Every structure is written in structure tokens, then in C-alpha cells.
């Protein structure tokens, strides 16, 4: 398994390649480093960790590197996902059109507020959170996105895990716990903002 920092950078490289994929040709480690704010040595080291793509004089072939990274990072197919918590953040994520183009098929949304569910206008099916377990199983959802208040996050995460999800992206400020076989990534906006301010 790749180190977390390496995997995160490779995922960013993959995203960059998707944006420039329409341009045929090659991209150098220096160009990638410039777009990511790191060094070309780091880029070459991360890519070489896969032992799959060699760096030639012209750089990396965009299509080939994209394909290799997609397979190595298991990003070559869409993943069925859901969003739990349809407040402002959850609703914005529900309507984020780029998810589908980036390989994430949002197939369901959940909220505890029935009135909110009835008012939401979206092409994605929305359900009361009480149906979370059943819907996740029926729709074979693999990834859960949590956007609920901190006091509800652990209960939601536990239900998602019991329902069979393989990964969770947590936007809640709560530090949730999941089994080691379930991938968890915490998106802590407040800590990120604190970091930005600390560097000013």
C-alpha cells in the first residue's frame, strides 16, 4: 500500500491529467510540480513508487500516465456514492455536477428532516436517514459522504459501515471511528482555515 502522502499527491496528479487530457503530447515532472506547488523530484519519486511509468526526455505521455494512475489508484471505474446530511454543504455537494465526470456517481441523498427532503429539487433520489441502511444495500453504494452535525456523525458512520460502504469522506468536525478495513478521510475546514491563517 502506498504511503498516505504519496497516494494523495498521485490522486492530485491524476486530477490534473484529467484537466489537460484533451491536449495531446507530454507533460514534464517540472510542469506537474509547478501546478501542484511541490518539487519535480517529489513528482518523479511518487510516480516511480508505482514502478510502471518511465520518465523520458520528453516527459510523461499524458494519456499513458493517466491510464496507469487510474488503474493503480482504482479510479478507472465510477463509484456509487451517497451524501448524508442535506444542509447547505450537503445540498451543494448533491448538485456538484463534476462528481459524475470525475468518476463518482452520487445515487442517493439522506436527511433527518422530512420537510427538507420534500422541498429539495434534484434529479438524485433523496430519502429519510431512517432508510439509510436499506438504500445503501439496495443500491450497492460503496462510498458515503457525511455532512451532518458532529453529534450525529458517529451514528451515521456506524450505519454506513454496517450497510457495506468501503470508504467514508467525513465533512463533519467529529472524529469518527471506523474499522481498519474501511477507508476514512476527514475534511476539517476549520483546521484547514487555521493552518492558512497560521501561515499568513
Protein Blocks (a to p, Z undefined) as FASTA:
>chain_A
ZZfklmmmmmmmmmmmmmmmmpgcdddfklmmmmnopafklmmmmmmmnomaccdfkopa
fklmmmmmmmmnopabccddddehjafklmmmmmmmklmmnopacfbdcdfblklmmmpc
cfbdcddfklmmmmmmmnopabdcdfbdfklmmmmmmmmmmnopabdcdfbfbdcdddfk
lccddddfklmmmmmmmmZZ
